[in-house]
Amino acid sequence: MTNMRLVLFQPDIAQNTGTLLRLAACLDVPVDIIEPCGFHLDDRRLRRAALDYLDALQLTRHVSWQAYIEAFAQPGHGRLVLLTTRGELPYSEFAFQPDDSLMVGRESAGVPEAVHRAAHARLRIPMRANLRSINVALAAAMVLGEALRQTGQQPGVRRP
């Protein structure tokens, strides 16, 4: 299991969450879900996207942003890195650390200003002008892949 974490802030599309849980299981990355969600975690759409990978996943649910902050502020947790269309820095120019927690926001609304302020870094994916955003699951996959590559935490990759 990696030291990096994937954090989903109040997800509201079950299929995207299922896809992200499957991604995290395959990459051996623990997931934190900050509730409330826009669906029940036993939603059939989530389970269909996640397939049978949920049993291979380390998942922690937090009842609120405050509960997550209380758990996150403990020793041994690294930086909170927010993926946002309002990010100052392209993710490809960021130096990830092995214990970073990568957060994605709600598909419909992102994250509130308090979450933006709490993040140690706010990253964006460079993209074509006049288009709003990339699907949250695709964005997380792009950035998580780069973060794991940079920190040498890709599962199944031999290192010299």
N, C-alpha and C positions, 0 to 999 in steps of 0.2 A: 504494500500500500504506500502511496506517495504521501508526502507531508503537505502537498498542495491540496486545497479544497475548492469546491465549486459551491457557490451560494446563490440560491434562487429567492429573490425578494418578491413575496406575494404573487406567485405565478397565477395567471388567469386563463391559460389555454392548456387543457389536459394533455393534448397530443405533444405539444412542445416540451412539457415537463417530462412526459414519458420518454421522449427522444433524448433529453438531457440525462435522465437517470440511466438509460441504456449506455450512452456515451461514457458516463462516469464509471459504470460497472466495467466496461471494456478497458478503460484506461486506468482502472484501479485508483480512482480519485473519490474520496469521501464527499458527500453532499450534505449541505445544510439547507433546509427549506424554512423560510420565515413566513409564518402565516399571518393573516388568513389567506387561503388560496381561493381562487374563483371556482373551485370544484372540490369534490371529495377525493382523497387520495386513493380510494378504491374504485374510482371512476373507470368504466370499461375502456374509454378512449385512451386514458393514461396507460392502462395495462396492455392494450393492444400495441401501442408504440414502444413500450418497454419490453414487450415479449416476456420471456421467463428470466430476464436478467436481474430482476429486483432482488432475488435471493443472493446475488453476488455483490450487492451494494451495501456500503456503510452509509446509512441515512440518519440524520439527526433533524428532528422537527423542533422548531422554536415557536412558541405561541404568539410572539410579537417581536417587533424590532428591539424593544427594550430587553426582552429575554435573550435575544441573540447577542446584544452588546454585552450583557452580563457574562455570558459564556465566552464570548470572543475576547474580552478584556483579561482573561486569565493568562498566566505565564505560559509560554510555549506557543502562543498563537502569533502568527506573523502579520503582515500588512493586509489591509483590506483594499483590494484593487477593483474599482468599479468600471465596468464596460458601459459606455454611454455615448450617445450621439453628441453630447455636450463636452466630451473629453478634450483636454488640451493637447494631449500627446498621442501620436499614432502608436498602436500596440507594438508594432515592429521596431520601434525605437526605444522601447522600455526594457530595462534590465530586471527581469523577474528573479525572485528569490525562491528557494525550495519550499518555504512555508507560507507563501502568499495564499490568500483566499480571494478567488476571482468571483465577483458578484455580477449577476445580470438582474435587471429590473423587470417589472410587470410589462407584458407585451403592450398593454393598452395605455400605460401612463409612466413607465420608467420607475424612478424612485423619487421620494420627496426630498426637499432641500436639506433636511437634517441628515439624510443618508449621504448625500453628496458631500456635505461638510465633514462627515465622519471618515470618509475614504482617504486613504493615504495617497492614492493616485487615481486619476480619472482618465481612462484610455478610450480612444476611438478607433474605428476601422476606417482607413481612408477609402472613400468611394466616390463615385460619379456625382457631380453637382446636381442639385434639384431633385434628388431622390431622398426619401426620409430615412430609411433604415434597412438593415438586413434582419431577417428572421432571427429571433433571440437564440434559438438552438444552433443555427449555423454560425452566428457570431461567437457564441461560447466555444463551439468546436474549433474555430479558427484560432482564437486567442489561447485557449487551453492547450492546443497542440503546440503552439509556439512556446508557451511557458514551460511545458514539460520538456521540450527539446532543449531549450536554453539551460534548464536546471538539471539535465541528465536523468530525468525521472520517467522517460518513456518505457512502458513495460515491454519486455521482449527484445530490447535493443542492447546489444553487447557494446560495452565501452572498453576502450583500450586501457 
